[in-house]
C-alpha cells in the first residue's frame, strides 16, 4: 500500500484541471445534506444516493475520467436507487449499534464500512448489504492505514478552522480525492471479498 503522502499526491494531480467540478460537487452535496437533515425520511431516502454520487465523482476524478458537476447525481441511477437506500440505512444502523457499545467500536465501524459507497458504484449489481460486507472484508488490516491517511490532514483541518471554514472549499475535495485514491489502490481485492 502507498503512503499517505503518495495518496495526497495522486489526489492533487487528479484534481488538476478538475477543481471546478470537484468543488461544485462538494458544495452542493453539503447544502443538500444540510437541507435533508431537517427531515429524517429525506436523509434516509436521498442521503445514500448523494453519498454514492460523491464517491463516484472522486472515483472518476482519480481515474482521470471526464467529470462534471452532474455526476454527483449518478447515485440516483447507476446502482439502483433502492440499493443506495439499503446501503445508507444499514450503514447507519450498524454504526449506531457499534457506537452503543462504546466510542471506539463505533469509530472502527465507520472505517470498516467506509469503502461501501465506492464498491457499490463500481459494482452496481450488488445490493447495499453486499457492498457493506465487501467493504468490511476489504478493510481487514487496513483500517489503521486509512486512519493515518485521514490524520495526515490534521494541519489542513486546522487551517480550515482558522479561516472560519472558507478553506474547506478546497480541503473538502482534496480529502475526498485522497479517499478515492486509497480505494483505487485496494479495489482489486473486492472480487475476493464478496464471497467471504
HELIX and SHEET records of a PDB file:
HELIX    1   1 UNK A    4  UNK A   15  1                                  12    
HELIX    2   2 UNK A   19  UNK A   36  1                                  18    
HELIX    3   3 UNK A   40  UNK A   62  1                                  23    
HELIX    4   4 UNK A   69  UNK A   76  5                                   8    
HELIX    5   5 UNK A   81  UNK A  101  1                                  21    
HELIX    6   6 UNK A  103  UNK A  112  1                                  10    
HELIX    7   7 UNK A  116  UNK A  122  1                                   7    
HELIX    8   8 UNK A  128  UNK A  138  1                                  11    
HELIX    9   9 UNK A  143  UNK A  151  1                                   9    
HELIX   10  10 UNK A  154  UNK A  162  1                                   9    
HELIX   11  11 UNK A  168  UNK A  186  1                                  19    
HELIX   12  12 UNK A  187  UNK A  189  5                                   3    
HELIX   13  13 UNK A  190  UNK A  193  1                                   4    
END                                                                             
